[in-house]
Amino acid sequence: MSLPNRPLVVSTVVADGLIGSFGLGVCHEVFAYDRQHLGLPRFDFAVVAETPGILRTDTGLGVLVEHGLDRLERSDIVLITAWELFDHVPSDALLDALRAAHARGAMLVSHCTGVFVLAAAGLLEGLRVTTHWRWAGELAARFPDLDVDPGVLYVDNGAILTGAGTAAGVDTLLHLVRREWGAAASNALAREMVVPPHRDGGQAQFVDAPVARCEDDLLGVVLEWAGAHLSDDLSVDVLARRALMSPRTFARRFKATTGTTPHAWLLGQRLSAAETLLEETDAPVEEIARLVGFGTAAGLREQFARRRGVSPRAYRQTFRSTGPAPVQLDGHRWDGDGRGGVGSDQPLVEAQLGQPA
C-alpha cells in the first residue's frame, strides 16, 4: 500500500458491551495519531457502530461513537476488536457491510475474538486463521472449514489479517505497518510505543510455561550477542557454548523460552537486518548477504522470496528511505565504497526479536 494523496480511512467496528478496551486502545495508538514523521501515511481514523451513541466497553467504560456502518463504504482498513460472539450474534447489516468492504478491496484486521465476526460473514472459508488460544477450540468447532492455528500471534492472508489475544493486537498491527510501509516505519513506531518491533515465537510461550528469571536473563544475553554478530557462525553449538549449556539443553531451553527454534529465530533476525540495510543503504545485495550472515546473494534472494514473497531488489524499490545513511551491523560498517571493515561490538542497528514462526 503506497502513500496516497488523501488520508487512508481506518475504521474500528464496535458493538455495545463488546468493545475490547485494550484492542481499541491499540487501534487508536497506531492509527489515531499523526505519525507522518515516522514514514506512515495520513490516517482518517474513527470508531464505527451499527447504532452510534455512547457504547460500553467490555470493562464498562463509555465510548462516544459518532459514525455508522456507512463509513465502511469508504474505509481502506477495517478493524474488529475482541467480540464475545457467544451470546451476541453480529447483525446481517454488519456482516453485509463487511462483505461489501472486502469485495471493494478494503483490508480487514481482526483482534482476538473479532475473528468470529469475519468467520460469520463467510470471509475466512479455507483460510488459516488465529485467535486467543482460549477460544481457538470454540472457533474451530463453530467454523470447521477454517484452519485454526492457536500457536501464533497473527496470520497474514493478504487482504485479511487475524490476530491472537490481547497484546497480540500490537504484533498484528506492527506487522501490517511493516508489510505496507516498511521496516523503518515499523521500527520507529515500535520505539514510540516502547514495544519490540517483533516478538519471536507464538502464543505457546505465554500459555502456562513459566521460565525462571535466571534462565531468561542468561538466554537474553546470548540472544543480544547473536543479534550483534549476525555475520558470524551462529550454530547451536556456538550459541550453547556462550550460554554455558550443552547443545541439547540449549535448544530445549530456547524453545521453551521463545516458542521457536534457534534456526527460525536467527533467520528472522537476518531477514530483519537485511530489510534495514536494503531500506537505508546503497550496499549491493551481495554485501548485505555477507553482513547479515546469508553468505551469498543467492542465499539471501532465496530466503527473501520464500519468507517475504518478493526479491531483495523489489523490496528496496518499494521501501527505500530517502537518502541512504551509513548503517553499522554486527560490528561491520558499510562505508559505501565496498569495504565492510570490522568495527566495534556496538551496533547502530538495534537487535530485534524476529518474526513469529
ABEGO torsion letter per residue (X at the ends): XBBBABBBBBBBBBBBGABBAAAAAAAAAAAABBAAAAGBBBBBBBBBBABBEBBBBAAGBBBBBABBAAAAAABABBBBBBBBAAABBBBAAAAAAAAAAAAAGBBBBBBEAAAAAAAAAGAABGBBBBBBAAAAAAAAAABAABBBBAABABBBAGABBBBBBEAAAAAAAAAAAAAAAEAAAAAAAAAAAGBBABBBEBAAAABGBBBBAAAAAAAAAAAAAAAAAAABBBBAAAAAAAAGBBAAAAAAAAAAAAGBBAAAAAAAAAAAAAAAAAAABABBAAAAAAAAGAGBAAAAAAAAAAAAGBBAAAAAAAABBBGBBBBBBGGBBBAGAGBBBBBBABBABBBBAEBBX
